[in-house]
Amino acid sequence: MTLNILFFSITIKKRKTNLQDAAKHEMVDKLYEEHRDRQMSIHQFM
């Protein structure tokens, strides 16, 4: 009888974002929200 055991660890580091990445992410979120709102209004219109 053979017992094989695998041990591993996962390390998660918080990513440091700089000001440019944060501004880009905020702009993308804003555009996504606007597009989603536009889709919802068109869908409700039909």
Steps between C-alpha positions, in 0.01 A plus 500: 500500500636838397393830647579800285441840657549829323552815704497845350447852617351798326623849569283794406649847484298816472589677180618856534335722244645826389298811427484439124368145539241615752381779268480260205305247705259770617445617140435143382248448781324825412477409131373152587227646722395747229486227237301271729253781579460570130433132429241486776319809374489362143376165628224665704401713199430192289 
